[in-house]
Every structure is written in structure tokens, then in C-alpha cells.
Amino acid sequence: MLFRKFRKEDIRQIAKIRNDVFSKYNRKEYFKKDAIEWYLNLTSLDKSDEELLEAFYISDKTIFYVAEDNKKIIGYIKGNKNKIGNLFVLGSSHKKGIGKKLVELLEKEARKQNSKEIRIRSSIYAVPFYQRIGYKKTTGIRNLNNLKVQPMKKLLI
């Protein structure tokens, strides 16, 4: 297993993982059903690589790591020093410590950038995972573009 920084040529594999995992595990987490299609369309594989890179909002402040197994990306985390934006791991690789390791990499980089806390708007499915690694709910379930999310945070001490 290799954990490394994201490279632009990873974008198609990343988009496919995001869409496949979201479709399988988060498909019922909505306030309005059309929110699912809207979310999946953001990173549709019909888009060009340039459009996909733009859809992921990658800047020089972005922290972005991938997990690779036999030269195939099986998971990724993207965020910044204060927030996890995306964490997706293929279902066949769940419960193997990959998501935890990706979060640890982002947290380590955030600490280097003097962050005191990390926030996430977690999918409902992922809440137990985040709780196991020290994240706490900050409010009740919220509406983010008609998708259900649970705001959470972890203090970096």
C-alpha cells in the first residue's frame, strides 16, 4: 500500500471513486432526490480532465492524498488545513485502516500549517467512522445542497 500526494493524472480515477462510493453508500442521504444527480454530475466522467480538475477546486492550499494498491488508486482525501472536503475509499477496501491513514496524513499536514482543528460535513454513513477516530458532532444534521450532512470537528492537540 502506497500513500502519496495527488497528481493531476489521477483525476479520472479519483472522480470514478467519488461517484462509485457515493452512489453505493450515500445514495439515500438527501432532502430532495435530485440532489443525488446534481452531486454525481459535478464529477461525471463525461467531463474532460480539465473540467474534473476544476470541479475538485484544487488550489495551492489544497491538501490531497491518495491511497494506491498495485498502482490502482483505492481511496483519497482532499481538504485544507481546517477542513476535510472529501474522503472516499472503495467499498472493497473499507475497514482496512485506509481511511484512517488518509485522515492522519491530512491532520499531520494541517498541524504543520498551524491548524488547531479540523472540521468536516460528514455523510451520515461516515459518522461512526469519524467518531472512532476522534471527531465529535457539532450540531444536528444539516442541509448542504439538499444532501444530509453531519457537521463534526476534531481538535488537533
C-alpha positions as CSV (number, residue, x, y, z in Angstrom):
1,M,0.0,0.0,0.0
2,L,1.3,3.4,-1.0
3,F,0.1,6.7,0.3
4,R,1.2,9.7,-1.8
5,K,0.2,13.2,-2.8
6,F,-2.3,13.6,-5.6
7,R,-1.1,14.2,-9.1
8,K,-3.2,15.7,-11.9
9,E,-3.1,12.5,-13.9
10,D,-5.0,10.8,-11.0
11,I,-8.2,12.9,-11.6
12,R,-10.2,10.3,-13.6
13,Q,-9.6,7.6,-11.1
14,I,-10.5,10.0,-8.3
15,A,-13.7,11.1,-9.9
16,K,-14.7,7.4,-10.5
17,I,-14.0,6.5,-6.9
18,R,-16.0,9.5,-5.6
19,N,-19.0,8.7,-7.8
20,D,-19.0,4.9,-7.2
21,V,-18.6,5.2,-3.4
22,F,-21.2,8.0,-3.1
23,S,-23.7,6.0,-5.3
24,K,-23.3,2.9,-3.2
25,Y,-23.1,4.3,0.4
26,N,-24.7,7.7,0.3
27,R,-27.5,7.5,-2.2
28,K,-30.3,7.8,0.3
29,E,-28.9,10.7,2.2
30,Y,-30.9,13.6,0.7
31,F,-33.6,16.1,1.4
32,K,-34.5,16.3,-2.3
33,K,-33.9,13.3,-4.5
34,D,-32.5,15.4,-7.4
35,A,-29.6,16.4,-5.2
36,I,-28.0,13.0,-5.8
37,E,-27.9,13.5,-9.6
38,W,-26.6,17.1,-9.1
39,Y,-23.8,15.8,-6.9
40,L,-22.8,13.0,-9.3
41,N,-22.9,15.3,-12.2
42,L,-20.3,17.5,-10.7
43,T,-17.6,14.9,-11.4
44,S,-19.2,13.0,-14.2
45,L,-16.7,11.0,-16.2
46,D,-18.2,12.6,-19.3
47,K,-16.3,15.7,-18.4
48,S,-12.8,16.5,-19.6
49,D,-9.8,16.2,-17.3
50,E,-9.6,20.0,-17.1
51,E,-13.3,20.2,-16.1
52,L,-12.8,17.5,-13.5
53,L,-9.8,19.3,-12.0
54,E,-11.8,22.5,-11.9
55,A,-14.8,20.6,-10.2
56,F,-12.4,19.5,-7.4
57,Y,-11.4,23.1,-6.6
58,I,-7.7,22.3,-6.3
59,S,-5.5,25.2,-5.2
60,D,-2.1,25.7,-3.7
61,K,-3.6,25.4,-0.3
62,T,-5.3,22.1,-1.0
63,I,-4.1,19.0,0.9
64,F,-4.7,16.0,-1.3
65,Y,-3.5,12.4,-0.8
66,V,-4.3,9.1,-2.5
67,A,-4.0,5.5,-1.4
68,E,-2.7,3.2,-4.0
69,D,-2.6,-0.5,-4.2
70,N,-0.8,-2.3,-7.1
71,K,-0.7,1.1,-9.0
72,K,-4.5,1.5,-8.7
73,I,-6.0,4.3,-6.6
74,I,-8.4,2.9,-4.0
75,G,-9.1,6.0,-1.9
76,Y,-8.3,9.6,-1.4
77,I,-8.7,12.6,0.9
78,K,-8.9,16.2,-0.1
79,G,-9.2,19.3,2.1
80,N,-7.2,22.1,3.6
81,K,-5.6,22.9,6.9
82,N,-9.0,23.4,8.6
83,K,-11.4,21.1,6.7
84,I,-11.8,17.7,5.2
85,G,-13.7,18.2,1.9
86,N,-13.8,14.6,0.6
87,L,-12.7,11.2,1.9
88,F,-13.7,8.2,-0.3
89,V,-12.3,4.7,-0.1
90,L,-13.6,1.9,-2.4
91,G,-16.0,-0.4,-0.5
92,S,-13.8,-3.4,-1.1
93,S,-11.1,-1.6,0.9
94,H,-13.3,-0.5,3.8
95,K,-12.3,-1.5,7.4
96,K,-8.6,-1.9,6.4
97,G,-7.3,1.3,8.0
98,I,-7.0,3.2,4.7
99,G,-9.5,6.0,5.5
100,K,-7.9,6.4,9.0
101,K,-4.4,6.7,7.5
102,L,-5.6,9.2,4.9
103,V,-7.1,11.3,7.7
104,E,-3.9,11.1,9.7
105,L,-1.9,12.4,6.7
106,L,-4.3,15.4,6.3
107,E,-4.2,16.1,10.0
108,K,-0.4,15.9,10.1
109,E,-0.1,18.4,7.2
110,A,-2.7,20.6,8.9
111,R,-0.7,20.7,12.1
112,K,2.4,21.7,10.1
113,Q,0.3,24.6,8.9
114,N,-0.6,25.5,12.5
115,S,-4.2,24.4,12.4
116,K,-5.9,23.9,15.7
117,E,-8.9,22.0,14.5
118,I,-10.3,20.1,11.5
119,R,-14.0,20.3,10.5
120,I,-16.0,18.1,8.2
121,R,-19.5,17.9,7.0
122,S,-19.7,14.2,7.1
123,S,-22.1,12.0,5.2
124,I,-24.5,10.2,7.6
125,Y,-22.9,6.9,6.6
126,A,-19.4,8.0,7.7
127,V,-20.3,9.5,11.1
128,P,-19.4,6.3,13.0
129,F,-16.0,6.2,11.3
130,Y,-15.2,9.8,12.2
131,Q,-16.4,9.3,15.8
132,R,-14.0,6.3,16.1
133,I,-11.1,8.5,15.1
134,G,-11.9,11.3,17.5
135,Y,-14.3,13.6,15.7
136,K,-17.3,15.0,17.5
137,K,-20.7,16.1,16.2
138,T,-21.1,19.9,16.5
139,T,-24.7,20.3,15.6
140,G,-27.6,18.2,14.3
141,I,-27.9,17.1,10.7
142,R,-27.8,19.9,8.2
143,N,-28.8,20.5,4.6
144,L,-25.9,21.0,2.2
145,N,-27.2,21.5,-1.4
146,N,-30.2,19.2,-0.4
147,L,-27.9,16.4,0.8
148,K,-27.9,15.4,4.5
149,V,-24.6,16.1,6.3
150,Q,-23.5,15.9,9.9
151,P,-21.1,18.7,10.9
152,M,-18.2,17.4,13.0
153,K,-14.8,18.6,14.3
154,K,-11.6,17.4,15.9
155,L,-9.2,19.5,17.9
156,L,-5.6,19.0,16.9
157,I,-3.6,18.9,20.0
